[in-house]
Amino acid sequence: MTAWISTNNSFSELKERFRREPYLQVNLIFTGVIMLVFAYSGFFSPASDNYPVVCIHEKLTGEPCVSCGLSHSFSLIVRGRISEANEWNIYGLRVFIFFAAQLLMRIGFSVFYIKYPETGKQLITYDIAVSIMLFIVSFLPYIEWIIKQIHLS
Amino acid sequence: MEDFTTNTGQSQPPLSGQTPGQPGGQSLGIAALITAIVTFVLAVIPCVGIIAMIPGIIAIVLASIGLSQASRKDSPRGILVAGLIIGVVATLISFSQIFVAGKIGDKFQKEWGGNIENVINDVQRNVLDELEDGNVSIKINADGDSVEIKASAGKQNRHQELEELEKANTGINDSLDKYK
């Protein structure tokens, strides 16, 4: 009985913290968003080629862009066909790793934040710094391509 | 009184008509921040970069409304400002991809523009050739009277006439020597 009350109390406390802490809310929502990305990759298959998202750049110019084949690449990575995924988009794996790392980070940082509330600000600062670095490393080829296009035009 | 100090050090007094722990504009701030970050990720993917402008504008609007609410209720604005800045930067990145449209315009001008000019010239030449070879007939009917005008540009005939004239003229000595 005491254990049940204790569990109930800790659950309501956790719920209260999630309601009160924007960081935990943001992490929770991002976890959902990343899960949706993975679900999208798993749901649509390269075999049936039924992806709803089309490349606007290719539609307008007739030329494929640097991110073309990313959805196919993600679907193949989810299915464990890494070499085929690389053929569709050479940067697909590193972008996928970014999302996977973000998923782990959201869960990990949330757990740490709940367990050690005193780390608050430092943890958020560390999270932002790591996320920015990961983002730059993962999306650098796309950023470079955009800059190149702007210079060309 | 309940303490609403969060881990981030933001003191949040409860406000009337609001859930404790959710000060003015905080929910909008979270929505704006998430929308802005998603926009940022979408904006750097060239395939969907231009579309990212829509969530970017939504993020800016959400953050702006949240900021106005926060300033009225004197609530913390950290998340709202972050959402606004990321939203603006993401929208600018997305907007910059419109420059690609300029590239499309150039391509159209170079590849299609020249072709269209050639097609127009060909059509013009064909029409003129047909008109020169063809016969034109104009018939006018008025109160039972009819007048028909037949005209022939006769390009071939004119060529023939010109050739005949040239042949005929070759035998004539038109030099000034005969007058000496």
Interface residues (C-beta under 8 A of the other chain):
Chain A: E16 R19 R20 E21 P22 Y23 Q25 V26 I29 F30 V33 V53 V54 C55 I56 H57 E58 L60 T61 C65 V66 S67 C68 L70 Y113 P117 E118 T119 G120 K121 I124 F135 F139 Y142 I143 W145 I146 Q149 I150 L152 S153
Chain B: F4 T6 N7 T8 G9 Q12 T19 P20 G21 Q22 Q26 G29 I30 L33 I34 I37 V38 V41 V44 I45 P46 C47 V48 G49 I50 I51 I79 I93 S96 Q97 F99 V100 A101 G102 K103 I104 D106 K107
